[in-house]
């Protein structure tokens, strides 16, 4: 993966305000790659090698958390993100309108 694409994705993620979340697909659309939500997810899994970005603010379209990111929920709750009883983020209340 080219570094410029990685930084384009991470730059978009860096714009998500505290207390809000975006979906992988939303980030893909923001960078002009609407059909590449999985690419966004794969990139975020490698983000630690590129700096400090708020990757915990990205969830799937239904508000489900990343399966291999156990700290994600605690980080989001600390920012005031609301969760449903099923463990998904309340996307209506906490979705980022960009």
N, C-alpha and C positions, 0 to 999 in steps of 0.2 A: 504494500500500500504506500502511496506517495505521501510524503510528509505534508505537502501543501493541502491535500485532501483531509488528512488527519487534523491539521490546525483549523481548517474551515469548519469541520464538525465541532471541534472543541471550542472554537470561538462562539458558535451559535449556542452551545450548551452554557457557556459562560454568561450569556445574556439572560438566562432564566433567573428571575428574582427569587430571593428567599421566600419560602412559604408557598411557592408555586411549583408545578411540575409540567413537563412536556412529554409527549410520546416520541418514540423512536421515529415513527413516520412523520411527525410534525417537524422534527429536526431535519430529516431527509428532504422534506418539501422546502424548508427554509434555505437549504444550500443548492436547490435546483435539481435534486435527485430523488424525486417523489417515490420511485419504486425501490429505493435502497435502504429501507428501515433496518434490515439485518446488517448491512454494512455499518450503519450507525452503532448498533449494538456491539458488533465486533470491535469497532474502534474504541468505544467506551471501555471495553474490557481491557484495553491496553493503555488507557489514558495515564496511568501512573508513570509511564516512561516519558511523558511529554509535559509534565507539570501538574499543578494543582487546579483541578476544574471541578465544578459542582455536579459531577456525573450522577450523584444520588438523586438528582431532581428529574431524571429521565426514567419513565416507566412505559409499559406497553399501553396500547390504545384503550384497554379496559381498566387501567390503573393497577395492574399487577406489578409487583416488584421483581427485580432481577433475581433469579433463583440462586445464584452463587455470590450474593452480596448481603450477608447476614446483618451488616450494620446499617443498611439502607433505611429500614423503617425507623430506627432510633434517630438517625440524622434528620429525616423528614419530620418526625414528631417534634423534635427540638425546634424546628422552624414553624410549627403550628399547622402542618398539613393534616387534614382530616381523613380518617380511614373509616371504611364501612366495616361491619361486623365480619365480613368474609375476608378481610385483610387487604382489600383493594383501596387505592386512593379514591376519594370522592372527586372525580374529574370535573364535575360541574362546579364545585366550590373552589377547587384548588388548581384547575387547569390554567395554564399560561395562555393568555390571549395576546398573540403577537401579530 
